[in-house]
Amino acid sequence: MSLRTVSLRRRVTVSSAAVLAVVVLGLVLLVDSQFEAQSRRDMDAVLQDKARAAQQFVKQRVRGAELVNRLENRGVRVLVELPSGLKFGQEPSGDVRREVTRNLADGSTVTLYADTSVLSAAQSRLRSVLVTGGLAAIGGAVVALVWVVRRALAPLDAMTTLARSIAAGRRGHRLNPSRVENELGRTAAAFDDMLDSLEGSEQRTKRFVADAAHELRTPIAGVQAVAEALVQSSSAEEREQFNLLLVREARRAGRLVDDLLQLARIDAGLELQVGPVDLLGLAEAEVARSRLLAPDLDVEAEGERVVVVADAERLAQVLVNLVDNARQATGPEGVVRLRVWRAGDRAWLTVSDNGPGVPLLERERIFDRLVRLDESRDRRRGGSGLGLSIARGVVRAHGGELTCLAPQMGRPGATFRVVLPIGVEEGEAAGAADPVEPANPAVEQGEPEEVTGVGGRG
């Protein structure tokens, strides 16, 4: 998008002055035409009155030169012609606006002429006054417009000043419009919302970078310490032990870096290799993996076969994260259930456990990056706190949603729910209403209810 950056103040002033000039010109033309028309009507009325007066004078035996003297005045000329052919008065030499001829009772003829020189002079003076007054009005209006437009556009100058101050590093200031139902109010409110979003994103980025650096410092410090001890060790037994520690710390750092790269890919737009995926088959494969890792864990997958168009490897990564979280929360002898079903054009998958559950206020925060419910928990066992953030990003890249549900009153455990579209292109948003989940007596914690704005464990 390329915004045409012309001066708004100059554009408004010039446009308003042009409109005013057109209005003044139209008014001048209208007044001039009305004056001319009214002058014509008045002149015709004067000539008609003079003709009637001539009839009355003839009846009073006023004839010849005396009749001409009584009828003539400024702007009206009279010519009287007697039956004998004798003429009194004279025709005007200038332009004639209108002439009226009447036969009188004594047989003579009177012709009345309207001289336009007087009217033309008056009309010319009127036009001069109108043009001069119009130009003066336009000039005064332009001067007033410059001041009025500057006052009217003052909120835009305030936005510019605020934007420059924020760019200079002074955060936290806002326009705070008093009214948001008009154009400038809506613009100012949108400007404040944009600043809130940008500053919030900046704060989250800074916090994430600081947390990531803190997380990386632990394994890197471990690698450094083990490497220094390895250099100073003399026995083969100590060297072997230090080598194992070095490999473990390097793997921890590698896993954290891989998670950070995964989040960066999600933020940049995850590329999915989509194809038909059997969700129940994916859940059963995860059950088999979990039984190998924790033979005493009571983990099962149930439900119906639902095929979605998705990236099988990415969805498997989501299930690994959810099931591992459930296993860590319940312990090696806990109960974990995976359920799959279809409702309308959506596929639903839940991972439930009978562990301690997730506090209500933590269910959304736990999806934030580098967040753990138990900060004192060993980092190797608890992970980096990025798993659920990655899982939610993958699900949303498929057009779905990952949430944490609240269990029924008085029953322990946590339930994570994945909602996916059956067969849509990558990135299409999900928005189906929540259907009633089919009853499942095998799950010990009972039927979950969704809580708006909830999250999960890290």
N, C-alpha and C positions, 0 to 999 in steps of 0.2 A: 504494500500500500504506500503510495506517495502522496503526502499532503501538500497541497498548494499553499505555500506560506506567504500570502500577501498580507499587507497591513490591514487588519480588521478595522482599526480606527479610521484609516483613510478611506477604506471601502464604504463604511457606514456613512461617513461624512459626505463623500462625493455622491453616493447613491441618494442620500436624503436631499442634498442640494439640487441634484438633477430632477428629482421628483418635484421639489418646490418650484424650480424654474419652469417645468412643464405646466404646473398648476397656475403660476402667475401669468405665463404666456396665454394659456387658455382663458384666464380671467380677463386679460387685456383685450383679446379678440372678441370675447363675449360682450364686454362693456361697449366696445367700439361699434359692434354690429347693432346692439340694442339702441345706442345713441342715434345711429344713422336711421334706423327704422322709426324711432319715435320722432325724430326731426322731420322725416317725410310725412308722417301722419299729422304732425302739428302744422306743417306748411300747407298741406291739403286743406286742413280745417280753416286756416286763415284765408286762403283763396276762396273757399266756399262762403265764408262770412262776408268777404268783400263783394262777392257777386250778389248776395242778397241785399247788402247795403246799397249797391248800385241801383237795384230795382226800386228801393224805397226812395232814393234821392231823385230818380226820374219822376216818380209820382209827385214829388215836391217841386217839380219843375226846375230841378238843378241839372244843367246840361253843359256840354262842352268843356272848356278849360276849368270851370269851377268843379265839375264832377271829377275831373282828373285830380285836382288839388285835394279834394276831400278823400279820395280813395288811396292815393299814393302815400307810402311811408317807406322807411328803410327796409329794403329787402323785397318790396313789392312795387312793380312798375305797372302803369295803366296806359292803355291805348284805346281811345274812343273814336269811333268812326260814325259820322252822321249819315242820314239817308242821302244827303247831297254829295257824299264822298269826301267831305272835309274831315280831317283827322286832327285830334288833339292828343298830346303826349307823344312818347316815342318808345320804340322797342328797345329792350336792354341789349347792350353790346356784348356782355359777358355770357357765361353759361346760364342756361335756363333750366331750373329744376323741374318746373311744372307750369303749364299755362292753362287758364280757364277762359272760355269765351261764352258770353251770354248776349242774347238779343233782348233789348230793353223795350219797354212799352211804347216809347216814342219812335220806334223804328231804327234807332241807332244800335250799334254793336259795341260792346265793351270786352276788351281782352286783358286779362290780368296775368302778369308774369312774376314768377318767384325767382329772385336773384340768389344763386347758390354761393356767392362769394363770402357772405357773412357766415353762413352755416359751415362752409369749408374751413374757414379760419377757426371757428369754434371747435370743430372736430379735430383739427390739427393740434390746437392747444390741449385738447383733452387727451389725445394720443401721447403727446409729449409728457403730460403729467403722469399718465398711466405707466409709460415705459420707465420714466425716472423713478417713480415710486416703486415699481416692481423690482428694478435693479437694486435700489436701496434696501428693499425688503429681503431680497436674496442675499445681499452682502451681510446684512445684520443676522440673518438666519444662519449663514455659514459660520460666522463668528460664534453664535450661540451654540451651534451644533458641535463645534470643536470642544467647547467646555462641557456640554451635556454628554457627549460620547465618551470623553475622558472619565467623567464621573460614572457613567453607566458601565464602562469596561474596567473599572477599578478592581472588581473581584478577580478578573483574569490576571491583572498585575500581581494581585496577592498570591494567586496560584503559582505564577512564575517565580516570585520571590521565595515562596516556600519550597518549591522544587529545587531551586539553586542552593538554598540553605541546607537541605537534606543531602544534596549531592556533595556539599562541602563537609559533610560529616555531622551535622547537627540533627540528630534523630529525635523522634518523639513529638514533633510539632504537627498540628492538624488545622484544617480550615474551620471545622465545626460549623457548618451553615445553620442559620437560624430557621430556615424554611427549605424544605426539599421537594415541594410540589411544583416549583418553577424550573426553568431551564438551567439557570446558574446554580440553583440549589441542588438539582440532580447531578450536575457536573461536579460540583464540589464534593457531594457525598460519594460519588464514584471515585473521585480523586483520593479521598480519605480511605476508602475501602482498598484501593490499590496500594496505598502506602502501608496500610495495616498488613496486607498480604505480603508485600515485598519485605518489610521489616521483620515480620514473623518468619518468613522463609530464610532471611539472612541470619536471624538468631538461631533457628533450627540447624542451619548449615554450620554455623560456628560451634554450636554445642555438639553436633555430630562429629565434626573434625576433632574437637578437643577430646570427646569420649573415645573416638577411634584411636587417637594418639595414645591415650591412657591405656586402652586395651592392648595396643601393640607393644607398649613399653614393657609390660610384664613378661611376655615370652621372649622378647629381644634381650631383656636384662637377664633372663634365665639362660638363654643361649650364650651370652657373653660370660656369665659367671661359670657355667659348665666348661666353656672353652678354655678359660683361664685356669681352672682347676685341672683340666685335662693336660694342659701344657706342663703344669708343675708336678703332676702325679708321676710316680716312679714304678709302681707295681702294675703288672698286667691285669690283675683283678680290678683295681681301681679304674684303669683305663677302659675296660669293658663296661663297667658301671656308668662311667661318665659318657661313654659313647651312646649308651641307651638313653640316658637323660638328655643328651644333646639332640638325638633324633626325636624324642617326644616333644621337647620345646620347639623344635623347628616345625614339627607337624602342627602344633597349636598355632604358631604364627602363620603358617601356610593356610590353615583353615580360615583364620580370621581375614587374611588378605583375599582369599577366594570369596568369602561372604561379602566383603566390601566391593569387590569387582562385580559380583552378582547384583548388588543393589544399584551400582552405577549403571549397569546394563538395563535394569528395570526402569530407572529414571530416564534413560535416554530413549526408551522404547524397545521393549523386549521383542526379539524376532522369534516367532513360534513356527515349529515344523508340524503343522496340523495334519490330522488324519483321524480315522475312526478309532475311538478308544472305548473299551468296555470298562466302565467304572467298577463294576463288581469284580471283574477279573483283576483289575489293578489293586483293589482292596484285598483280595485273597492272596495276591503275591506279597503284599506288605505283611499280612498275617503270617505267612510262611517265614519271612525274614525275621519278624519279631520273635517267633518261637525258637529260632536258632540262637538269637541273642539272649533271650530270657526264657528258658524252658519251663519255668514255673509260672509264667505269666498266663492268665486266662484271657486269651485274645481270640476273637472270632469275627468273621465278616458275614453279613446276611443281607437279604433284600432281593431286588429284582435286577435283571440284566438291563442296563441302560447304556446305550452307545451315544457318545458325544463326539463332536468334531473338535479335537484339541491336540495339544502336544503331550504325548504319553510320558516322555521323560520328565517334563516339567511338573505334570500332575503327580507323578510318582515321588518327586522331590517334596511336594506339598504333603503327601501322605506320610512320608518318612519323618518329616518334622513333627506333624501332629501326633503320630503314634509314639515317637520317641519322647515327646513332652508328656504324653499320658503315662508312659512307662516310668519315667523319672518321678512323676507326681504320685503314682500309686505304689511304687516299689516293685521288686521282682515277682511278687505274688499277688499283684492287683488284678482287676477286671477291666478289660478294654473291649469295647464293641464298636465295629464299623458297620454302618447301615447305608444302603443305597436304594433309592426309589425315584420314580418319575412323577411329576405333577404338571400337567399342561405341557408347555414348551420348555420346561426347566428340569434339570437333573439335580437331585438333592443327595448329599452325602454328609453323614455325621460321624464324628469320632468322640465317643463317650467313655468316661472312666469313673471309678468310685473313689478317687483321691480326695484331698481336702478342698478342691474347688478353687475358684478365683473370686476374690472379693469384688463386690459390685462396682466400686469406684475404680478398680484396676482393670476392668475388662476392655476398655479402649486404650488406656495408656500402655498396656502390655504389648500392643502392636507397634508402638514406637520403637525406634532403633536403639539398640544397646540398653534395653530395659530388662531387668530381672525382678521378679517378685521378691525373691530372697537374695538380698545383696551379699549376705554372708555365705551363701552357698558356694562350694568350690567351683571355680570357673571351668575346670576341665569337665566336671560333671554337668554343670548348668549351661554350658555353651557360652557363646559370645553375646547373646541377646539380640541376634539379628535374624534368627530362624523364622519367627512369625512375621516379621516385616517382609522377608523374602517371599514367604508363602502367600501373604495377602497380595503382594505385588504381582506374583504369577497368576493368581486367581483373577485379579482385576484385569490383567492383560488378556485373559480369555473372555472378558465381558461378564464375569461373575462377581461374587462377593464372598468373603470369609469373615465370619463373626463368631463370637463366643456367647452361648446361650446361658440363661439362668436355669438351674434345676428347680424341681418342684420344692415347695416349702418343706424344710426339715430334712431333706435328703442331700447327702454329700455328693461330691463329684463335679466335673466340668464337662461341657459338651461344646465342641467346635463344629460349626456347620459350614459346608461349602455348597454354594448354589451356582450352577453353570447353565448356560444356554445349550440346548440340544444340538443345534447345528447352525451357528452363525459365524460370521467372519471375525477375525481377531479384532479386539478393541471395542466391539459393540456392547453398549451398556446393558446390564440386566436390570429389570424393573418389575418382575412379576410379584403379585401378592403372595404372602406366605400361606401355603396350604397346610391343612392339618396333617401332622406326621402320623403314619399308621402306628397302631399300638404295638409295643414290643416288650413282652413280659420278661425277656431274657436280660434286659438292661436293669441293673439293680437300682440305679438312682431314679428311675421313672422318666416320665415324659417331660422334656424341657420346654420352657416358654421363652420366647425371644424377648430380650430387653433392648430397648432402643439405645444405640450408641455404645455397644459393648465391645470388649476386646478379648485377649487371651493371655497365655503365659509366655515368657521368653525363654 
